[in-house]
Amino acid sequence: MPETALDAAFFVRWMTEVAAAVDREAGHLTDLDSAIGDADHGSNLRRGFTAVRTLVEKEPPATPGAVLMAAGRTLVSTVGGASGPLYGTLLRRTGKTLGDAERVGLEQLRDGLRAGVDAVGQLGGSAPGDKTMLDALDPAVTALADGFAAAAEAAGQGARATVPLQARKGRASYLGERSIGHEDPGAASSALLFAALAEVAR
């Protein structure tokens, strides 16, 4: 894995790209959520990441970790339902693991994201295969060893692989077998996170 130094400006661009992607795909995310959830995933995330974009563009934090910590705090305070705490935990724990470094390498980012994904699993009491955002996040972090594009591809594949699964966690689990045949909206939005990362890295 080639070593790349990523500064705070890179992470600001990442969060800005995520906000743009969520804005584009909000309708699709809500359609997915209407089948097995509350039909508000897209609108909730759009509100949250719009607030994140405004924050990091207006007052850009000085370090990669600070960018993610600020983004996570903003999501917790602006996104309703489970998505705010889960995405907030992902970004805050990742940022906390990155610490005060002014630049981070790919390996540091992967380690930070692994800590963030593990924290999401603990918060939700979920594991890969439960038809949650972890089904996209977990393979993406593993694939990050092979670069940003590989991580984005793994996240997309992981999200699509939730379609035949029966949900075991979250609101969708109440539907039992009726949750089969639908892509998990949290996994779909998690795939956007890594698609945006790959886009910014290009």
TIKELO-546466 format. One record per residue: z, y, x of N, C-alpha, C, CB in turn. Coordinates in steps of 0.05 Angstrom, whole numbers, padded with zeros to 5 digits, always signed. Glycine has a CB too. Layout:
ZYXZYXZYXZYX;...
END
This chain:
+00000-00024+00017+00000+00000+00000+00000+00025+00018+00024+00000-00019;-00021+00042+00016-00021+00065+00033+00001+00084+00026-00049+00080+00030;+00013+00096+00046+00036+00114+00041+00026+00142+00034+00055+00115+00066;+00034+00152+00012+00026+00178+00002+00050+00195-00003+00009+00175-00024;+00050+00220+00005+00072+00238+00000+00067+00254-00025+00076+00257+00025;+00084+00250-00044+00081+00263-00070+00103+00285-00073+00083+00243-00093;+00094+00310-00078+00113+00332-00080+00119+00339-00110+00103+00357-00065;+00136+00359-00114+00143+00367-00141+00119+00375-00157+00163+00390-00140;+00100+00388-00145+00076+00397-00159+00060+00373-00171+00058+00414-00141;+00060+00351-00156+00047+00327-00166+00061+00317-00192+00047+00305-00145;+00087+00318-00192+00102+00308-00215+00100+00327-00239+00132+00304-00208;+00098+00353-00233+00092+00372-00255+00065+00366-00267+00093+00402-00244;+00045+00361-00250+00018+00354-00261+00019+00328-00277-00002+00352-00238;+00035+00309-00268+00038+00284-00283+00049+00289-00311+00056+00264-00267;+00071+00304-00313+00083+00309-00339+00064+00325-00356+00109+00324-00335;+00049+00343-00344+00029+00359-00360+00007+00341-00370+00017+00381-00342;-00002+00322-00354-00023+00303-00362-00013+00285-00383-00033+00287-00337;+00012+00276-00381+00024+00259-00403+00024+00275-00429+00053+00250-00395;+00032+00300-00428+00033+00316-00452+00005+00318-00465+00044+00344-00446;-00015+00322-00449-00043+00323-00459-00051+00297-00471-00062+00332-00436;-00044+00275-00458-00052+00248-00468-00038+00242-00494-00045+00227-00447;-00012+00248-00496+00003+00243-00521-00008+00261-00543+00033+00249-00516;-00016+00285-00537-00027+00303-00557-00053+00291-00568-00032+00331-00545;-00070+00281-00550-00095+00269-00558-00091+00244-00575-00112+00261-00534;-00071+00228-00567-00068+00201-00579-00046+00200-00601-00061+00181-00558;-00035+00223-00608-00012+00224-00627-00019+00210-00653-00003+00252-00632;-00042+00215-00663-00050+00203-00689-00052+00173-00687-00077+00214-00697;-00063+00163-00664-00065+00134-00660-00037+00122-00658-00081+00128-00635;-00019+00135-00643+00008+00124-00640+00023+00123-00666+00024+00142-00620;+00018+00143-00683+00031+00144-00709+00019+00122-00727+00028+00171-00722;-00007+00117-00725-00019+00096-00740-00007+00069-00733-00050+00095-00736;-00003+00064-00706+00009+00039-00697+00038+00037-00709+00010+00038-00667;+00052+00060-00708+00080+00060-00717+00082+00057-00747+00094+00085-00708;+00061+00065-00762+00063+00063-00791+00062+00034-00800+00039+00078-00804;+00050+00016-00783+00048-00012-00790+00075-00027-00786+00027-00025-00773;+00090-00019-00766+00115-00034-00760+00139-00017-00754+00110-00052-00736;+00137+00010-00760+00159+00027-00754+00162+00049-00774+00156+00040-00726;+00170+00073-00765+00176+00096-00783+00152+00115-00786+00200+00111-00772;+00129+00109-00773+00106+00126-00775+00110+00154-00764+00097+00128-00804;+00127+00156-00743+00133+00182-00731+00131+00182-00701+00160+00192-00740;+00123+00160-00689+00123+00158-00659+00106+00179-00646+00114+00130-00651;+00081+00182-00657+00063+00202-00645+00073+00230-00648+00036+00199-00657;+00082+00237-00671+00091+00265-00676+00117+00271-00660+00096+00270-00706;+00135+00251-00658+00159+00255-00643+00153+00259-00613+00177+00231-00646;+00136+00242-00602+00130+00244-00574+00114+00269-00568+00114+00220-00564;+00096+00277-00586+00081+00302-00582+00100+00325-00580+00060+00306-00605;+00119+00327-00598+00139+00349-00597+00154+00348-00571+00158+00347-00621;+00163+00324-00562+00179+00322-00538+00163+00330-00513+00189+00295-00535;+00139+00319-00510+00124+00324-00485+00112+00352-00485+00102+00303-00482;+00108+00364-00509+00099+00392-00509+00122+00409-00498+00092+00401-00538;+00147+00402-00505+00170+00417-00495+00173+00413-00465+00196+00409-00509;+00168+00388-00456+00169+00382-00427+00148+00399-00412+00164+00352-00422;+00124+00399-00422+00102+00414-00409+00110+00444-00407+00075+00411-00424;+00120+00455-00429+00128+00483-00429+00149+00488-00407+00138+00492-00456;+00169+00470-00406+00191+00474-00387+00181+00473-00358+00212+00452-00391;+00166+00452-00351+00159+00448-00322+00137+00468-00313+00149+00420-00318;+00122+00479-00332+00102+00499-00324+00115+00527-00321+00079+00500-00345;+00135+00532-00338+00149+00558-00338+00167+00561-00314+00164+00562-00364;+00183+00540-00310+00202+00540-00287+00200+00513-00272+00232+00545-00297;+00180+00511-00255+00176+00485-00241+00200+00477-00224+00151+00486-00224;+00212+00454-00229+00234+00445-00212+00225+00441-00183+00246+00419-00223;+00244+00441-00164+00236+00442-00136+00231+00415-00123+00258+00456-00121;+00239+00394-00136+00235+00367-00124+00225+00348-00145+00262+00357-00112;+00212+00326-00136+00203+00305-00155+00225+00295-00173+00191+00282-00140;+00248+00289-00162+00270+00280-00178+00279+00300-00199+00294+00273-00160;+00279+00325-00191+00288+00346-00210+00268+00349-00233+00291+00373-00195;+00242+00346-00227+00221+00347-00248+00227+00326-00269+00193+00344-00236;+00231+00301-00260+00236+00279-00279+00262+00281-00293+00234+00252-00264;+00283+00290-00279+00309+00294-00292+00306+00315-00315+00330+00303-00272;+00293+00337-00309+00289+00358-00329+00273+00348-00353+00276+00383-00317;+00252+00333-00347+00235+00322-00368+00251+00302-00385+00211+00307-00356;+00267+00286-00373+00283+00267-00388+00303+00280-00406+00298+00248-00369;+00317+00301-00396+00336+00315-00412+00323+00329-00436+00351+00337-00395;+00299+00339-00431+00284+00353-00453+00276+00333-00474+00259+00367-00441;+00268+00309-00467+00260+00289-00486+00284+00280-00503+00247+00265-00472;+00307+00277-00491+00331+00269-00506+00338+00290-00527+00354+00264-00486;+00334+00315-00520+00343+00337-00538+00322+00344-00559+00349+00361-00522;+00297+00335-00555+00276+00343-00574+00263+00321-00590+00254+00358-00559;+00266+00296-00581+00252+00273-00594+00272+00258-00611+00239+00255-00573;+00265+00253-00636+00282+00238-00654+00279+00208-00651+00276+00246-00683;+00295+00194-00665+00294+00164-00665+00302+00153-00638+00266+00155-00672;+00292+00129-00633+00299+00115-00608+00283+00125-00584+00294+00085-00611;+00260+00137-00590+00241+00144-00567+00254+00164-00548+00216+00155-00578;+00268+00184-00559+00280+00204-00542+00299+00193-00521+00294+00225-00558;+00320+00178-00530+00338+00165-00511+00324+00146-00492+00360+00151-00526;+00305+00131-00501+00292+00111-00484+00274+00124-00463+00275+00092-00501;+00257+00142-00471+00240+00156-00451+00258+00174-00434+00219+00173-00465;+00278+00187-00446+00296+00204-00430+00310+00188-00409+00316+00217-00448;+00319+00164-00416+00333+00146-00397+00313+00138-00375+00344+00122-00411;+00289+00131-00382+00269+00123-00362+00265+00145-00341+00242+00116-00376;+00260+00169-00350+00254+00191-00331+00278+00201-00316+00241+00214-00346;+00301+00202-00330+00325+00212-00316+00335+00192-00295+00348+00217-00336;+00334+00167-00302+00343+00147-00282+00324+00146-00258+00346+00119-00294;+00298+00148-00264+00278+00149-00242+00283+00173-00224+00250+00150-00253;+00287+00196-00237+00292+00221-00222+00318+00220-00206+00293+00245-00241;+00338+00209-00218+00364+00206-00203+00361+00188-00179+00386+00195-00222;+00345+00167-00182+00341+00149-00159+00325+00162-00137+00326+00123-00168;+00306+00180-00144+00291+00194-00124+00308+00214-00108+00267+00208-00137;+00329+00223-00121+00348+00241-00107+00337+00268-00102+00356+00229-00081;+00344+00280-00079+00337+00308-00073+00313+00310-00054+00360+00322-00061;+00299+00288-00049+00276+00288-00031+00255+00307-00040+00264+00260-00028;+00244+00323-00022+00223+00342-00029+00196+00329-00033+00220+00364-00008;+00193+00306-00020+00169+00289-00023+00177+00260-00025+00148+00294+00000;+00163+00244-00040+00169+00216-00042+00143+00200-00038+00182+00209-00069;+00146+00176-00027+00124+00158-00023+00121+00140-00047+00127+00142+00003;+00099+00125-00047+00094+00106-00069+00116+00086-00072+00067+00092-00065;+00126+00076-00049+00147+00056-00050+00173+00068-00063+00153+00045-00023;+00179+00092-00056+00202+00105-00068+00198+00109-00098+00208+00132-00054;+00174+00117-00105+00169+00121-00134+00171+00094-00149+00141+00133-00138;+00161+00073-00137+00162+00047-00150+00192+00039-00153+00147+00026-00134;+00208+00043-00132+00236+00036-00134+00250+00053-00155+00250+00040-00107;+00243+00078-00157+00255+00096-00177+00248+00087-00205+00246+00124-00173;+00222+00081-00209+00213+00072-00235+00225+00045-00243+00182+00070-00236;+00229+00028-00223+00242+00002-00229+00270+00006-00239+00242-00016-00203;+00285+00025-00226+00312+00031-00236+00311+00042-00264+00326+00051-00217;+00291+00059-00269+00288+00071-00296+00281+00050-00317+00266+00092-00296;+00263+00031-00310+00256+00010-00329+00280-00008-00335+00232-00006-00318;+00294-00015-00314+00318-00032-00317+00338-00018-00336+00331-00038-00290;+00341+00008-00333+00360+00023-00350+00351+00023-00379+00363+00052-00340;+00325+00025-00383+00314+00023-00410+00320-00004-00423+00283+00028-00410;+00317-00025-00407+00323-00052-00417+00352-00055-00425+00316-00072-00396;+00370-00043-00408+00399-00044-00414+00405-00028-00439+00415-00034-00390;+00393-00004-00442+00399+00013-00465+00390-00001-00491+00386+00040-00462;+00366-00013-00490+00355-00025-00514+00363-00054-00518+00326-00022-00514;+00376-00065-00498+00383-00094-00499+00358-00111-00501+00401-00099-00523;+00336-00103-00488+00311-00116-00491+00300-00126-00464+00290-00098-00504;+00281-00144-00466+00268-00155-00442+00238-00157-00447+00280-00183-00434;+00222-00160-00426+00193-00164-00431+00189-00189-00449+00179-00169-00404;+00170-00186-00468+00165-00207-00487+00178-00202-00514+00175-00233-00477;+00195-00181-00516+00208-00174-00541+00191-00155-00559+00235-00161-00536;+00167-00148-00549+00149-00130-00564+00161-00102-00564+00143-00140-00592;+00166-00091-00541+00176-00064-00538+00160-00050-00515+00207-00064-00532;+00169-00026-00509+00156-00011-00488+00158-00025-00461+00169+00017-00485;+00178-00043-00458+00181-00057-00433+00157-00075-00427+00207-00074-00434;+00143-00083-00447+00120-00101-00443+00097-00086-00429+00110-00111-00470;+00097-00060-00430+00078-00044-00414+00091-00034-00388+00068-00020-00430;+00116-00025-00390+00129-00014-00366+00134-00034-00344+00156-00002-00375;+00144-00057-00351+00151-00077-00330+00127-00085-00313+00164-00101-00343;+00105-00094-00324+00082-00101-00308+00070-00078-00292+00061-00115-00324;+00072-00054-00304+00061-00030-00291+00076-00024-00265+00062-00006-00309;+00102-00026-00266+00118-00020-00242+00113-00041-00221+00148-00019-00249;+00111-00066-00229+00104-00088-00210+00077-00082-00197+00104-00115-00224;+00058-00075-00213+00030-00071-00203+00028-00045-00186+00011-00069-00226;+00047-00028-00187+00046-00003-00172+00045-00009-00142+00070+00015-00178;+00053-00033-00134+00051-00041-00106+00022-00040-00097+00062-00069-00102;+00003-00043-00116-00025-00043-00110-00039-00017-00116-00039-00066-00125;-00023+00003-00123-00034+00030-00128-00032+00039-00156-00063+00030-00119;-00039+00064-00161-00036+00077-00187-00055+00065-00207-00042+00107-00185;-00080+00060-00200-00100+00049-00219-00091+00021-00228-00128+00047-00206;-00081+00005-00209-00071-00022-00217-00048-00020-00236-00063-00038-00192;-00030-00001-00232-00008+00002-00250-00017+00010-00278+00012+00024-00239;-00036+00028-00280-00047+00037-00306-00060+00013-00320-00067+00060-00302;-00075-00002-00305-00089-00026-00317-00068-00046-00327-00107-00039-00296;-00047-00051-00312-00027-00070-00320-00012-00060-00345-00007-00074-00297;-00007-00034-00346+00007-00023-00370-00010-00026-00395+00013+00007-00365;-00036-00021-00392-00054-00024-00415-00056-00053-00424-00082-00014-00408;-00058-00071-00405-00059-00099-00412-00033-00108-00425-00064-00116-00387;-00011-00098-00415+00015-00105-00426+00018-00095-00455+00038-00094-00409;+00009-00071-00460+00010-00060-00487-00007-00077-00506+00001-00031-00488;-00032-00084-00498-00049-00100-00515-00038-00128-00520-00077-00102-00503;-00023-00138-00500-00012-00165-00502+00011-00166-00522-00002-00174-00475;+00020-00143-00533+00042-00143-00553+00031-00151-00580+00056-00116-00554;+00005-00149-00584-00007-00154-00611+00001-00181-00623-00037-00152-00610;-00001-00203-00608+00006-00229-00621+00036-00235-00621-00009-00251-00606;+00052-00217-00609+00081-00223-00607+00095-00217-00633+00093-00207-00584;+00117-00231-00638+00136-00224-00659+00158-00207-00647+00148-00249-00674;+00163-00184-00660+00183-00165-00649+00211-00177-00651+00182-00138-00664;+00226-00175-00629+00253-00185-00628+00274-00162-00625+00257-00204-00605;+00265-00138-00621+00283-00115-00618+00271-00091-00634+00287-00108-00588;+00289-00073-00640+00280-00048-00653+00274-00052-00682+00256-00037-00639;+00264-00030-00694+00259-00030-00723+00238-00052-00731+00249-00003-00732;+00219-00056-00713+00198-00075-00720+00209-00103-00723+00176-00075-00698;+00232-00109-00710+00243-00136-00712+00252-00143-00741+00267-00139-00693;+00257-00122-00757+00265-00127-00785+00242-00140-00801+00274-00100-00798;+00218-00136-00791+00195-00147-00806+00190-00177-00801+00170-00131-00798;+00204-00188-00781+00200-00216-00774+00171-00222-00767+00209-00233-00798;+00159-00242-00780+00132-00251-00773+00111-00230-00781+00126-00277-00788;+00118-00212-00799+00099-00191-00807+00094-00171-00784+00109-00176-00831;+00111-00172-00763+00105-00154-00740+00083-00165-00722+00131-00150-00723;+00076-00191-00726+00054-00203-00711+00027-00191-00719+00054-00234-00715;+00010-00186-00699-00016-00175-00705-00019-00145-00701-00024-00182-00732;+00003-00132-00693+00003-00103-00689+00012-00097-00661+00022-00090-00710;-00002-00077-00649+00006-00068-00622+00032-00052-00624-00017-00052-00608;+00050-00056-00605+00075-00041-00606+00069-00012-00598+00096-00054-00587;+00078+00007-00615+00072+00035-00608+00086+00045-00583+00081+00053-00631;+00110+00035-00577+00124+00043-00553+00110+00033-00528+00152+00033-00553;+00099+00009-00529+00083-00001-00507+00058+00015-00503+00076-00031-00511;+00045+00023-00526+00021+00039-00525+00026+00066-00512+00009+00042-00553;+00048+00079-00519+00054+00105-00507+00062+00102-00478+00076+00119-00523;+00075+00080-00471+00082+00075-00443+00057+00071-00426+00100+00050-00441;+00037+00059-00438+00012+00056-00423-00001+00084-00418-00008+00039-00439;+00003+00103-00437-00007+00130-00432+00007+00143-00408-00003+00147-00457;+00032+00137-00404+00048+00148-00382+00035+00140-00356+00077+00138-00383;+00027+00115-00353+00016+00106-00328-00014+00113-00325+00019+00076-00326;-00028+00115-00348-00056+00124-00347-00056+00153-00337-00069+00122-00375;-00037+00169-00346-00035+00197-00336-00029+00198-00307-00014+00212-00353;-00011+00180-00298-00004+00179-00269-00028+00173-00252+00018+00158-00264;-00044+00154-00261-00068+00146-00246-00089+00169-00246-00081+00121-00258;-00091+00183-00269-00109+00205-00271-00102+00228-00252-00110+00216-00300;-00076+00234-00250-00068+00256-00232-00071+00247-00203-00038+00263-00238;-00067+00222-00197-00070+00212-00170-00099+00212-00161-00059+00184-00167;-00117+00210-00180-00146+00211-00173-00153+00239-00164-00163+00203-00196;
END
